[in-house]
Amino acid sequence: MKYTVYLLIAKNKHSNYISYVGYTKDLKKRLILHNSSKGAKFTRGYYWNVVYKKSFKSKSLALKEEYKLKKNYKKRSFLKKIYLSKKNENFNITSI
């Protein structure tokens, strides 16, 4: 069974961009839940875009990667900057 670690980006009320990191078995379904305000409490009320995703064979490996990405603010900031710079070109980063 595959697990996916993902990074989401959304624009908040003050026109700043915020990010969210999570893991799931079904990214498409999970994104729908986040965007319909039925996902994690932090994600409610925003429209989220997938900026980064990476698949793992085990839940254990996915959880380790999720933890690392949540704590690595430099990488999250870097991925946000790339996403925002490419946004006008309708470009999505799926893995770096």
MMTF fields as JSON, N, C-alpha, C and O atoms, coordinates in Angstrom:
{
  "mmtfVersion": "1.0.0",
  "mmtfProducer": "UNKNOWN",
  "numBonds": 383,
  "numAtoms": 384,
  "numGroups": 96,
  "numChains": 1,
  "numModels": 1,
  "chainsPerModel": [1],
  "groupsPerChain": [96],
  "chainIdList": ["A"],
  "bondAtomList": [4, 2, 8, 6, 12, 10, 16, 14, 20, 18, 24, 22, 28, 26, 32, 30, 36, 34, 40, 38, 44, 42, 48, 46, 52, 50, 56, 54, 60, 58, 64, 62, 68, 66, 72, 70, 76, 74, 80, 78, 84, 82, 88, 86, 92, 90, 96, 94, 100, 98, 104, 102, 108, 106, 112, 110, 116, 114, 120, 118, 124, 122, 128, 126, 132, 130, 136, 134, 140, 138, 144, 142, 148, 146, 152, 150, 156, 154, 160, 158, 164, 162, 168, 166, 172, 170, 176, 174, 180, 178, 184, 182, 188, 186, 192, 190, 196, 194, 200, 198, 204, 202, 208, 206, 212, 210, 216, 214, 220, 218, 224, 222, 228, 226, 232, 230, 236, 234, 240, 238, 244, 242, 248, 246, 252, 250, 256, 254, 260, 258, 264, 262, 268, 266, 272, 270, 276, 274, 280, 278, 284, 282, 288, 286, 292, 290, 296, 294, 300, 298, 304, 302, 308, 306, 312, 310, 316, 314, 320, 318, 324, 322, 328, 326, 332, 330, 336, 334, 340, 338, 344, 342, 348, 346, 352, 350, 356, 354, 360, 358, 364, 362, 368, 366, 372, 370, 376, 374, 380, 378],
  "bondOrderList": [1, 1, 1, 1, 1, 1, 1, 1, 1, 1, 1, 1, 1, 1, 1, 1, 1, 1, 1, 1, 1, 1, 1, 1, 1, 1, 1, 1, 1, 1, 1, 1, 1, 1, 1, 1, 1, 1, 1, 1, 1, 1, 1, 1, 1, 1, 1, 1, 1, 1, 1, 1, 1, 1, 1, 1, 1, 1, 1, 1, 1, 1, 1, 1, 1, 1, 1, 1, 1, 1, 1, 1, 1, 1, 1, 1, 1, 1, 1, 1, 1, 1, 1, 1, 1, 1, 1, 1, 1, 1, 1, 1, 1, 1, 1],
  "groupList": [{"groupName": "MET", "atomNameList": ["N", "CA", "C", "O"], "elementList": ["N", "C", "C", "O"], "formalChargeList": [0, 0, 0, 0], "bondAtomList": [1, 0, 2, 1, 3, 2], "bondOrderList": [1, 1, 2], "singleLetterCode": "M", "chemCompType": "L-PEPTIDE LINKING"}, {"groupName": "LYS", "atomNameList": ["N", "CA", "C", "O"], "elementList": ["N", "C", "C", "O"], "formalChargeList": [0, 0, 0, 0], "bondAtomList": [1, 0, 2, 1, 3, 2], "bondOrderList": [1, 1, 2], "singleLetterCode": "K", "chemCompType": "L-PEPTIDE LINKING"}, {"groupName": "TYR", "atomNameList": ["N", "CA", "C", "O"], "elementList": ["N", "C", "C", "O"], "formalChargeList": [0, 0, 0, 0], "bondAtomList": [1, 0, 2, 1, 3, 2], "bondOrderList": [1, 1, 2], "singleLetterCode": "Y", "chemCompType": "L-PEPTIDE LINKING"}, {"groupName": "THR", "atomNameList": ["N", "CA", "C", "O"], "elementList": ["N", "C", "C", "O"], "formalChargeList": [0, 0, 0, 0], "bondAtomList": [1, 0, 2, 1, 3, 2], "bondOrderList": [1, 1, 2], "singleLetterCode": "T", "chemCompType": "L-PEPTIDE LINKING"}, {"groupName": "VAL", "atomNameList": ["N", "CA", "C", "O"], "elementList": ["N", "C", "C", "O"], "formalChargeList": [0, 0, 0, 0], "bondAtomList": [1, 0, 2, 1, 3, 2], "bondOrderList": [1, 1, 2], "singleLetterCode": "V", "chemCompType": "L-PEPTIDE LINKING"}, {"groupName": "LEU", "atomNameList": ["N", "CA", "C", "O"], "elementList": ["N", "C", "C", "O"], "formalChargeList": [0, 0, 0, 0], "bondAtomList": [1, 0, 2, 1, 3, 2], "bondOrderList": [1, 1, 2], "singleLetterCode": "L", "chemCompType": "L-PEPTIDE LINKING"}, {"groupName": "ILE", "atomNameList": ["N", "CA", "C", "O"], "elementList": ["N", "C", "C", "O"], "formalChargeList": [0, 0, 0, 0], "bondAtomList": [1, 0, 2, 1, 3, 2], "bondOrderList": [1, 1, 2], "singleLetterCode": "I", "chemCompType": "L-PEPTIDE LINKING"}, {"groupName": "ALA", "atomNameList": ["N", "CA", "C", "O"], "elementList": ["N", "C", "C", "O"], "formalChargeList": [0, 0, 0, 0], "bondAtomList": [1, 0, 2, 1, 3, 2], "bondOrderList": [1, 1, 2], "singleLetterCode": "A", "chemCompType": "L-PEPTIDE LINKING"}, {"groupName": "ASN", "atomNameList": ["N", "CA", "C", "O"], "elementList": ["N", "C", "C", "O"], "formalChargeList": [0, 0, 0, 0], "bondAtomList": [1, 0, 2, 1, 3, 2], "bondOrderList": [1, 1, 2], "singleLetterCode": "N", "chemCompType": "L-PEPTIDE LINKING"}, {"groupName": "HIS", "atomNameList": ["N", "CA", "C", "O"], "elementList": ["N", "C", "C", "O"], "formalChargeList": [0, 0, 0, 0], "bondAtomList": [1, 0, 2, 1, 3, 2], "bondOrderList": [1, 1, 2], "singleLetterCode": "H", "chemCompType": "L-PEPTIDE LINKING"}, {"groupName": "SER", "atomNameList": ["N", "CA", "C", "O"], "elementList": ["N", "C", "C", "O"], "formalChargeList": [0, 0, 0, 0], "bondAtomList": [1, 0, 2, 1, 3, 2], "bondOrderList": [1, 1, 2], "singleLetterCode": "S", "chemCompType": "L-PEPTIDE LINKING"}, {"groupName": "GLY", "atomNameList": ["N", "CA", "C", "O"], "elementList": ["N", "C", "C", "O"], "formalChargeList": [0, 0, 0, 0], "bondAtomList": [1, 0, 2, 1, 3, 2], "bondOrderList": [1, 1, 2], "singleLetterCode": "G", "chemCompType": "PEPTIDE LINKING"}, {"groupName": "ASP", "atomNameList": ["N", "CA", "C", "O"], "elementList": ["N", "C", "C", "O"], "formalChargeList": [0, 0, 0, 0], "bondAtomList": [1, 0, 2, 1, 3, 2], "bondOrderList": [1, 1, 2], "singleLetterCode": "D", "chemCompType": "L-PEPTIDE LINKING"}, {"groupName": "ARG", "atomNameList": ["N", "CA", "C", "O"], "elementList": ["N", "C", "C", "O"], "formalChargeList": [0, 0, 0, 0], "bondAtomList": [1, 0, 2, 1, 3, 2], "bondOrderList": [1, 1, 2], "singleLetterCode": "R", "chemCompType": "L-PEPTIDE LINKING"}, {"groupName": "PHE", "atomNameList": ["N", "CA", "C", "O"], "elementList": ["N", "C", "C", "O"], "formalChargeList": [0, 0, 0, 0], "bondAtomList": [1, 0, 2, 1, 3, 2], "bondOrderList": [1, 1, 2], "singleLetterCode": "F", "chemCompType": "L-PEPTIDE LINKING"}, {"groupName": "TRP", "atomNameList": ["N", "CA", "C", "O"], "elementList": ["N", "C", "C", "O"], "formalChargeList": [0, 0, 0, 0], "bondAtomList": [1, 0, 2, 1, 3, 2], "bondOrderList": [1, 1, 2], "singleLetterCode": "W", "chemCompType": "L-PEPTIDE LINKING"}, {"groupName": "GLU", "atomNameList": ["N", "CA", "C", "O"], "elementList": ["N", "C", "C", "O"], "formalChargeList": [0, 0, 0, 0], "bondAtomList": [1, 0, 2, 1, 3, 2], "bondOrderList": [1, 1, 2], "singleLetterCode": "E", "chemCompType": "L-PEPTIDE LINKING"}],
  "groupTypeList": [0, 1, 2, 3, 4, 2, 5, 5, 6, 7, 1, 8, 1, 9, 10, 8, 2, 6, 10, 2, 4, 11, 2, 3, 1, 12, 5, 1, 1, 13, 5, 6, 5, 9, 8, 10, 10, 1, 11, 7, 1, 14, 3, 13, 11, 2, 2, 15, 8, 4, 4, 2, 1, 1, 10, 14, 1, 10, 1, 10, 5, 7, 5, 1, 16, 16, 2, 1, 5, 1, 1, 8, 2, 1, 1, 13, 10, 14, 5, 1, 1, 6, 2, 5, 10, 1, 1, 8, 16, 8, 14, 8, 6, 3, 10, 6],
  "groupIdList": [1, 2, 3, 4, 5, 6, 7, 8, 9, 10, 11, 12, 13, 14, 15, 16, 17, 18, 19, 20, 21, 22, 23, 24, 25, 26, 27, 28, 29, 30, 31, 32, 33, 34, 35, 36, 37, 38, 39, 40, 41, 42, 43, 44, 45, 46, 47, 48, 49, 50, 51, 52, 53, 54, 55, 56, 57, 58, 59, 60, 61, 62, 63, 64, 65, 66, 67, 68, 69, 70, 71, 72, 73, 74, 75, 76, 77, 78, 79, 80, 81, 82, 83, 84, 85, 86, 87, 88, 89, 90, 91, 92, 93, 94, 95, 96],
  "secStructList": [7, 7, 3, 3, 3, 3, 3, 3, 3, 3, 3, 7, 6, 6, 1, 7, 3, 3, 3, 3, 3, 3, 3, 3, 1, 7, 2, 2, 2, 2, 2, 2, 2, 2, 2, 6, 6, 7, 1, 7, 4, 4, 4, 6, 6, 1, 7, 7, 3, 3, 3, 3, 3, 3, 3, 3, 1, 1, 2, 2, 2, 2, 2, 2, 2, 2, 2, 2, 2, 2, 2, 7, 2, 2, 2, 2, 2, 2, 2, 2, 2, 2, 2, 2, 2, 2, 4, 4, 4, 6, 7, 7, 7, 7, 7, 7],
  "xCoordList": [0.837, 0.0, 0.884, 1.858, 0.562, 1.361, 0.787, -0.427, 1.686, 1.321, 1.996, 3.113, 1.328, 1.854, 2.002, 1.08, 3.166, 3.406, 3.215, 3.696, 2.513, 2.196, 2.336, 2.255, 2.548, 2.605, 1.55, 1.51, 0.69, -0.365, -0.078, 0.543, -0.539, -0.394, -1.776, -2.573, -2.046, -3.294, -3.014, -2.063, -3.854, -3.739, -4.713, -5.881, -4.224, -5.112, -5.755, -5.578, -6.5, -7.25, -6.356, -6.788, -5.137, -4.204, -3.306, -2.276, -3.682, -2.931, -1.547, -0.66, -1.364, -0.131, -0.396, -1.541, 0.654, 0.505, 0.868, 1.859, 0.049, 0.286, 0.455, 0.001, 1.107, 1.337, 0.867, 0.739, 0.617, 0.179, 0.848, 0.899, 1.357, 1.994, 1.182, 0.742, 0.987, 0.257, 0.648, 1.509, 0.002, 0.216, -1.134, -2.057, -1.245, -2.501, -2.27, -1.203, -3.291, -3.274, -3.847, -3.468, -4.757, -5.457, -5.416, -6.26, -4.446, -4.234, -5.417, -5.811, -5.97, -7.089, -8.276, -8.854, -8.619, -9.729, -9.421, -10.287, -8.167, -7.759, -7.811, -8.225, -7.401, -7.454, -8.903, -9.2, -9.793, -11.214, -11.731, -12.484, -11.332, -11.744, -11.21, -11.943, -9.935, -9.361, -10.103, -10.418, -10.379, -11.02, -12.511, -13.112, -13.113, -14.532, -14.681, -15.763, -13.597, -13.568, -13.901, -14.433, -13.591, -13.819, -12.51, -12.515, -11.398, -10.089, -9.62, -10.43, -8.338, -7.758, -8.314, -8.618, -8.443, -9.029, -8.27, -8.889, -6.954, -6.138, -6.473, -6.346, -6.893, -7.095, -8.487, -8.749, -9.355, -10.739, -10.815, -10.159, -11.635, -11.871, -10.916, -10.977, -10.043, -9.081, -9.206, -9.704, -8.739, -8.643, -7.181, -6.312, -6.909, -5.552, -5.111, -5.91, -3.822, -3.195, -2.041, -1.289, -1.902, -0.785, 0.461, 0.478, 1.498, 2.754, 3.816, 4.679, 3.748, 4.764, 4.1, 3.226, 4.513, 4.052, 5.144, 5.906, 5.193, 6.179, 5.569, 5.005, 5.683, 5.075, 6.075, 7.273, 5.55, 6.341, 5.628, 4.402, 6.412, 5.849, 5.219, 4.307, 5.693, 5.164, 4.716, 5.19, 3.798, 3.295, 4.418, 4.502, 5.266, 6.376, 7.303, 7.677, 7.672, 8.547, 7.842, 8.459, 6.56, 5.8, 5.72, 5.877, 5.479, 5.4, 6.733, 6.763, 7.833, 9.157, 9.397, 9.908, 9.024, 9.202, 8.273, 8.672, 7.048, 6.114, 6.69, 6.652, 7.214, 7.806, 8.966, 9.066, 9.845, 10.995, 10.541, 11.078, 9.56, 9.081, 8.381, 8.52, 7.63, 6.96, 7.972, 7.719, 9.096, 10.12, 11.089, 11.781, 11.147, 12.111, 11.48, 10.999, 11.49, 10.856, 11.57, 10.946, 12.872, 13.615, 13.13, 12.917, 12.954, 12.482, 11.043, 10.711, 10.193, 8.807, 8.761, 7.988, 9.595, 9.662, 10.163, 9.64, 11.171, 11.72, 10.645, 10.49, 9.908, 8.85, 7.751, 7.205, 7.42, 6.41, 6.876, 6.108, 8.142, 8.675, 8.657, 8.284, 9.058, 9.035, 7.607, 7.345, 6.691, 5.284, 4.751, 4.112, 5.012, 4.5, 5.144, 4.487, 6.425, 7.09, 6.588, 6.597, 6.159, 5.662, 4.144, 3.59, 3.469, 2.002, 1.39, 0.393, 1.962, 1.425, 1.565, 0.883, 2.446, 2.652, 1.825, 2.007, 0.906, 0.086, 0.953, 0.692, 1.983, 2.971, 2.813, 2.707, 2.792, 2.747, 3.978, 4.366, 4.59, 5.722, 5.136, 4.315, 5.542, 5.045, 6.105, 5.785, 7.355, 8.408, 9.738, 10.125, 10.41, 11.743, 12.637, 13.822],
  "yCoordList": [-1.179, 0.0, 1.245, 1.307, 2.226, 3.441, 4.55, 4.698, 5.314, 6.494, 7.688, 7.576, 8.824, 10.031, 11.131, 11.404, 11.757, 12.951, 14.13, 14.109, 15.165, 16.283, 17.628, 17.718, 18.664, 20.042, 20.824, 20.808, 21.513, 22.33, 23.804, 24.167, 24.648, 26.096, 26.731, 26.293, 27.773, 28.535, 29.992, 30.307, 30.866, 32.294, 32.605, 32.222, 33.309, 33.651, 35.022, 35.648, 35.483, 36.75, 37.962, 38.946, 37.892, 39.021, 38.923, 39.593, 38.102, 37.873, 37.282, 37.421, 36.631, 35.885, 34.425, 33.972, 33.705, 32.291, 31.456, 31.717, 30.454, 29.544, 28.135, 27.84, 27.281, 25.917, 24.902, 25.196, 23.708, 22.593, 21.324, 21.091, 20.51, 19.243, 18.111, 18.188, 17.058, 15.898, 14.638, 14.661, 13.524, 12.266, 11.587, 11.82, 10.751, 10.082, 8.873, 8.714, 8.028, 6.929, 7.382, 6.859, 8.351, 8.814, 10.339, 11.002, 10.898, 12.345, 13.085, 14.144, 12.545, 13.211, 13.383, 14.464, 12.311, 12.35, 13.307, 14.062, 13.263, 14.11, 15.586, 16.409, 15.935, 17.326, 17.809, 18.945, 16.954, 17.305, 17.579, 18.529, 16.757, 16.974, 18.304, 19.056, 18.592, 19.86, 21.047, 22.006, 20.996, 22.128, 22.246, 23.287, 21.2, 21.283, 21.501, 21.307, 21.903, 22.195, 20.982, 21.128, 19.792, 18.577, 17.867, 16.753, 18.508, 17.923, 18.361, 18.537, 18.536, 18.978, 20.351, 21.164, 20.599, 21.862, 23.085, 24.085, 23.007, 24.12, 24.482, 25.642, 23.513, 23.75, 24.278, 24.604, 24.367, 24.786, 26.248, 27.122, 26.485, 27.847, 28.347, 29.518, 27.502, 27.907, 27.01, 25.887, 27.536, 26.712, 26.309, 27.166, 25.009, 24.483, 23.959, 23.416, 24.133, 23.603, 22.705, 23.037, 21.58, 20.669, 21.232, 21.499, 21.406, 21.95, 20.854, 20.89, 19.895, 18.852, 17.557, 17.567, 16.457, 15.148, 14.117, 14.202, 13.144, 12.076, 10.802, 10.821, 9.697, 8.438, 7.533, 7.55, 6.746, 5.808, 4.471, 4.402, 3.405, 2.051, 1.738, 0.914, 2.385, 2.08, 3.344, 4.448, 3.147, 4.257, 4.833, 6.046, 3.966, 4.38, 5.354, 6.387, 5.028, 5.924, 7.235, 8.299, 7.163, 8.377, 9.289, 10.503, 8.719, 9.522, 10.186, 11.324, 9.48, 10.065, 11.25, 12.287, 11.088, 12.174, 13.353, 14.511, 13.055, 14.124, 14.936, 16.166, 14.263, 14.931, 15.83, 16.977, 15.295, 16.08, 17.317, 18.406, 17.157, 18.28, 19.322, 20.523, 18.868, 19.813, 20.675, 21.854, 20.104, 20.827, 21.617, 22.507, 21.307, 21.941, 23.174, 23.1, 24.286, 25.503, 26.07, 26.721, 25.827, 26.311, 25.629, 26.284, 24.303, 23.573, 23.977, 24.149, 24.13, 24.538, 25.919, 26.152, 26.831, 28.177, 28.143, 28.848, 27.327, 27.167, 26.654, 27.19, 25.627, 25.07, 26.09, 26.163, 26.893, 27.947, 28.968, 29.371, 29.392, 30.395, 29.892, 30.626, 28.647, 28.083, 28.029, 28.406, 27.565, 27.484, 28.861, 29.005, 29.864, 31.208, 31.826, 32.562, 31.538, 32.098, 31.441, 32.063, 30.205, 29.478, 29.515, 28.988, 30.127, 30.117, 30.684, 30.155, 31.734, 32.349, 31.455, 31.651, 30.479, 29.556, 28.282, 27.329, 28.25, 27.08, 25.841, 24.771, 26.014, 24.972, 24.458, 25.262, 23.167, 22.557, 21.712, 20.929, 21.866, 21.043, 19.769, 19.832, 18.637, 17.399, 16.686, 15.971, 16.864, 16.288, 16.963, 17.176, 17.285, 17.882, 17.142, 17.456],
  "zCoordList": [0.0, 0.0, 0.0, 0.75, -0.823, -0.919, -0.043, 0.095, 0.536, 1.309, 0.66, 0.155, 0.671, 0.046, 1.082, 1.851, 1.093, 1.899, 0.962, -0.171, 1.431, 0.546, 1.257, 2.482, 0.455, 0.929, 0.174, -1.056, 0.924, 0.334, 0.583, 1.582, -0.337, -0.218, -0.392, -1.221, 0.406, 0.265, 0.607, 1.323, 0.084, 0.381, 1.513, 1.456, 2.554, 3.665, 3.461, 2.416, 4.462, 4.371, 4.127, 3.526, 4.584, 4.48, 3.255, 3.187, 2.294, 1.05, 1.281, 0.439, 2.41, 2.663, 2.317, 2.336, 2.005, 1.696, 2.919, 3.602, 3.176, 4.283, 3.715, 2.609, 4.477, 3.997, 5.025, 6.213, 4.533, 5.371, 4.854, 3.646, 5.766, 5.409, 6.008, 7.155, 5.226, 5.719, 4.978, 4.098, 5.344, 4.63, 4.458, 5.238, 3.439, 3.147, 2.248, 1.656, 2.158, 1.199, -0.136, -1.184, -0.106, -1.308, -1.363, -0.76, -2.077, -2.11, -2.732, -2.244, -3.783, -4.451, -3.486, -3.383, -2.795, -1.833, -0.682, -0.238, -0.204, 0.919, 0.548, 1.365, -0.66, -1.106, -1.179, -0.81, -1.65, -1.699, -0.282, -0.069, 0.675, 2.071, 2.603, 3.244, 2.337, 2.798, 2.183, 2.887, 0.902, 0.224, 0.527, 0.262, 1.076, 1.457, 2.96, 3.514, 3.617, 5.06, 5.922, 7.022, 5.428, 6.199, 6.519, 7.043, 6.206, 6.493, 7.863, 8.773, 8.016, 9.282, 9.655, 8.782, 10.945, 11.418, 10.871, 10.507, 10.816, 10.325, 8.879, 8.489, 8.089, 6.655, 6.315, 5.157, 7.268, 6.999, 6.56, 7.126, 5.534, 5.079, 4.012, 3.639, 3.517, 2.497, 1.272, 1.351, 0.13, -1.076, -1.227, -1.388, -1.176, -1.15, -2.508, -3.271, -2.797, -4.009, -3.592, -2.675, -4.259, -3.986, -4.653, -5.855, -3.851, -4.347, -4.437, -5.314, -3.541, -3.454, -3.008, -2.142, -3.596, -3.14, -3.387, -4.349, -2.491, -2.605, -2.026, -0.933, -2.759, -2.343, -1.622, -1.905, -0.688, 0.102, 0.163, 0.074, 0.315, 0.369, 1.717, 1.796, 2.781, 4.107, 4.834, 4.564, 5.753, 6.563, 7.425, 7.62, 7.931, 8.777, 8.054, 8.609, 6.823, 6.042, 5.729, 5.765, 5.426, 5.123, 6.341, 6.217, 7.506, 8.727, 9.056, 9.524, 8.812, 9.044, 8.11, 8.531, 6.844, 5.877, 6.199, 6.08, 6.603, 6.978, 8.14, 8.116, 9.136, 10.288, 9.866, 10.304, 9.008, 8.541, 7.767, 7.969, 6.888, 6.086, 6.957, 6.723, 7.957, 8.855, 9.602, 9.85, 9.954, 10.727, 9.845, 10.34, 8.553, 7.652, 6.985, 5.854, 7.69, 7.185, 5.967, 5.129, 5.862, 4.693, 3.42, 2.4, 3.485, 2.309, 1.978, 0.805, 2.983, 2.749, 2.102, 1.173, 2.599, 2.044, 0.607, -0.256, 0.353, -0.995, -1.955, -3.053, -1.554, -2.403, -2.654, -3.755, -1.617, -1.796, -2.82, -3.694, -2.716, -3.641, -5.074, -5.99, -5.269, -6.623, -7.144, -8.287, -6.318, -6.725, -7.124, -8.167, -6.298, -6.566, -7.793, -8.529, -8.028, -9.202, -10.488, -11.55, -10.393, -11.567, -11.689, -12.654, -10.73, -10.693, -11.972, -12.464, -12.507, -13.719, -14.939, -15.945, -14.847, -15.957, -15.788, -16.546, -14.793, -14.488, -14.262, -14.81, -13.448, -13.189, -11.771, -10.845, -11.57, -10.248, -10.027, -10.894, -8.876, -8.505, -7.912, -6.997, -8.412, -7.841, -7.04, -6.091, -7.399, -6.567, -6.854, -8.003, -5.783, -5.881, -4.91, -4.799]
}
